[in-house]
């Protein structure tokens, strides 16, 4: 990443790092500062600011919305980590572990409100539209988290339900970030909607790729244990596709491994990957990733701007999708 | 309560009862419907709508903000009940007990977002000002809850700190509800600010009265066990005033009862009430209630409207403050 993206990201980080946190009550605001400084890719604000730039908007005018989506995203992480019982986030202790659950609940709440407080700074001509989109998206992200939690307690999940869940939990915020940037820059509604579709498709492709990388990623580059989802019986796109396509005999083997409580980790991973190979799951998932990637590209192409202007955004989005697998 | 207040409340309840909840994900929205239908006084939306009426506003234009403050208030109850480990709310099981903590966190989150979604419906000319006030208030309510939780773990709390806590936790939302109604009706900023002061003062007086009623209330009308705060070692205004005024000997007795883990409930209540009597705490608290009540009355008097127009709001507010003690 260089030039315009790096410059935009630097500007965002500079502004984000100069946000002053109230000193009192100290134990309400310290966890917010903590989670905000754990780093992360700053993907959502970057997409928002790039989209705004794409349509000739000024970065200062879009900055409040960029801060809002980043704070909103970090709010969801703080609350999701409680619900998912997650001990670590970006290599550090999660807020509910480092402090306690009550702190993570209340600091998360105030973070969500502060995200809205950034939106106050938007120009009144764009505020209603951005506000409406932000609200809609926030509701959907909560719905996605609810579906994700529900799936854990269910034996059967359809592939279609899974796609709906990842769309809500991941894609809509990427999509809305892009669209907000376009709205603030004064893009017409057709182009703004197309940009939303770009984000929606990229988000799904990205999430499917994440599932694929769990099995087929290069561990040194991927940064997670290969097969972690398999060991955790996580209902990934790979598992759901395998369950849909398995013969009775293969279904029995899948159930055997899902139900077995004591096993050699490597043996379980190898058995499941073996089943995935028999069922050609890798190719099926790659085909789906391709489908959504093409959907994103088509929407981007249809946006009424010279191709050369859209190149940077295209490159950034496809960097997300060309990881080591 | 009759005529205009009853009519406004009926209209609010009719609208609130016709809100349709999404059917899916069912376990995200059922708890919201549950807490919203537990009843309650609807005090905040009623104040908002009365203030709007006072300045000649149309009820339909203020209704979205009335729904927003009610949903926001119920969101805080849902999350506070988790943090306070409260089993019951308005005579029914709390959401985190009836469902579980994760449900109460996520349903609460989506409720907060939905409160903002109601604000979308406001006229764009009043949206920015109402939005800013709503955000500021929401942050303060969270700060108040944090202070309240912090006080539980502290040995010493100043009377001034306590007043700040109840101002944030209770008063600012009453005050903001009144001010939002005024803003939406097009009141000038001086009158809107005065109405805010009315709510701020009434809220503090109301909370101090609540502390007083724990000890001096008529149990059959008050609806709670007399002395409940004393048994729970709750840092009420009465206890903090007693600690400030106690002689060394009286301080020793207070500490004795605060630290004693095994006791006859009635004996502890009688001992503490005896100390309060020695220290004249009842008169001191009544004087403070009077002070804030007068503050509210002065602000109401200063509002540039005929006295007769303000009578209904005055009556409603002072109904809150003339309970059975």
Interface residues (C-beta under 8 A of the other chain):
Chain A: X24 X25 X27 X28 X79 X82 X83 X101 X102 X105 X106 X108 X109 X110 X112 X113 X114 X116 X117 X119 X120 X124 X127 X128 X131 X132 X135 X136 X138 X139 X142 X143 X145 X146 X147 X149 X150
Chain B: X24 X25 X27 X28 X79 X82 X83 X101 X102 X105 X106 X108 X109 X110 X112 X113 X114 X116 X117 X119 X120 X124 X127 X128 X131 X132 X135 X136 X138 X139 X142 X143 X145 X146 X147 X149 X150
